[in-house]
Amino acid sequence: MSVWFEGVDQLNTLSADLTHAGLIIAHKGAKATRKLGQDVVHDGQVFCPVDTGNLRNGIGVDYDGDGLGFEAGPTANYGPYVEFGTSKMAPHAFMGPALDHNTPAVVAAVEELGGSIL
């Protein structure tokens, strides 16, 4: 969708610039999200405790339809018990630390996106 104002050149230019910036942000944001998702999966596999390898090998990522969000974690039904612990077992977090480890990269990517439209 675009908006065009008759006789107001500055607003027309701003409208066109913002439309273009939105497309750039969507493209670069999806690219950054894909990399972050892969990095979180990798680190989750590195931090994951291994007994049989089932928990580690089942860690994957699903991306939102627009590519700007994701969900990463194990497919093993006991993954949350390992991550958060139980009344009989201490937690051995692996996905939380994987996301925490990549937080600086998220901040840098958002700052870069902001800088690219200014």
ChimeraX attribute file (.defattr): number of C-alpha atoms within 10 A of each C-alpha:
attribute: neighborCount
match mode: 1-to-1
recipient: residues
	/A:1	3
	/A:2	8
	/A:3	11
	/A:4	13
	/A:5	11
	/A:6	8
	/A:7	8
	/A:8	9
	/A:9	11
	/A:10	10
	/A:11	14
	/A:12	16
	/A:13	13
	/A:14	13
	/A:15	16
	/A:16	14
	/A:17	12
	/A:18	14
	/A:19	14
	/A:20	12
	/A:21	17
	/A:22	12
	/A:23	11
	/A:24	15
	/A:25	17
	/A:26	15
	/A:27	15
	/A:28	18
	/A:29	20
	/A:30	18
	/A:31	14
	/A:32	19
	/A:33	20
	/A:34	18
	/A:35	14
	/A:36	20
	/A:37	20
	/A:38	14
	/A:39	17
	/A:40	27
	/A:41	24
	/A:42	17
	/A:43	19
	/A:44	25
	/A:45	23
	/A:46	14
	/A:47	17
	/A:48	24
	/A:49	16
	/A:50	12
	/A:51	8
	/A:52	8
	/A:53	11
	/A:54	13
	/A:55	20
	/A:56	24
	/A:57	14
	/A:58	15
	/A:59	20
	/A:60	18
	/A:61	16
	/A:62	13
	/A:63	15
	/A:64	11
	/A:65	8
	/A:66	11
	/A:67	16
	/A:68	16
	/A:69	16
	/A:70	15
	/A:71	12
	/A:72	18
	/A:73	21
	/A:74	21
	/A:75	16
	/A:76	13
	/A:77	9
	/A:78	10
	/A:79	22
	/A:80	17
	/A:81	15
	/A:82	18
	/A:83	18
	/A:84	14
	/A:85	14
	/A:86	11
	/A:87	7
	/A:88	6
	/A:89	10
	/A:90	12
	/A:91	14
	/A:92	17
	/A:93	19
	/A:94	23
	/A:95	25
	/A:96	16
	/A:97	16
	/A:98	21
	/A:99	19
	/A:100	14
	/A:101	14
	/A:102	15
	/A:103	14
	/A:104	10
	/A:105	15
	/A:106	16
	/A:107	11
	/A:108	11
	/A:109	18
	/A:110	15
	/A:111	11
	/A:112	14
	/A:113	18
	/A:114	12
	/A:115	9
	/A:116	12
	/A:117	13
	/A:118	6
